[in-house]
Amino acid sequence: MRLLLVEDDIMIGEAVQDLLRAERYAVDWARDAASADTALRTQGYDLVLLDLGLPGRDGLSVLRDMRTRSDRTPVLIATARDAVSERVKGLDAGADDYLLKPYDMDELLARIRALTRRAAGRAEPEYEHQGVTIRPATREAAVHGQPVVLSAREWAVLEPLLARPGAVLSRQQLEDKLYGWGDEVSSNAVEVYIHGLRKKLGASIIVNVRGVGYMVPK
């Protein structure tokens, strides 16, 4: 899963980026509105973590521009602006949630999980399909109740596929969920991780759709 962090404070940005990467998210970090806007126009994300007090242009302008061009990516505003009027303004501009600084890191992660579940059309805290169960909150996986250990990148490939059985994701879409800016991309990385997942979870859990990509069958 790939997130865009929009934050101009270096200390906060580094701490949040390290936390999210430790939780197996691919993270791109934009430090101003212009960089955030460019990233959003050129790259797909599963969620945007957006500060409002950015240099140059306000973070709300980034959000408004997203919604104007029908970008439905979930947006979690994380800001020190604690007035009720500011929260109302952010939510009315199209934000999906609002978190006040300083925030607890566990709460941040829980809100990210909740928003990405909602974006996938799910409310339940775990996904189960064909005997395979995953729990995003704890990054646990099991096959017919038996725990299975997945690597961070195996998880990054499996979660978006298992969240939407029947939906086809291209190799490029899966690569986008594996790597952030500056990461070295192996030419056959997706195939390697899918091979590993099939060995651990069953050969039929992920199928190739010739010329299109991969899916978990319904």
Secondary structure, DSSP 8 states (H G I E B T S, - for coil): -EEEEE---HHHHHHHHHHHHHTT-EEEEE-SHHHHHHHHHHS--SEEEE-S--SSS-HHHHHHHHHHTT----EEEEES---HHHHHHHHHTT-SEEEESS--HHHHHHHHHHHHHHHTT--SSSEEETTEEEETTTTEEEETTEEE---HHHHHHHHHHHHSTT--B-HHHHHHHH--TT----TTHHHHHHHHHHHHH-TTSSEEETTTEEE---
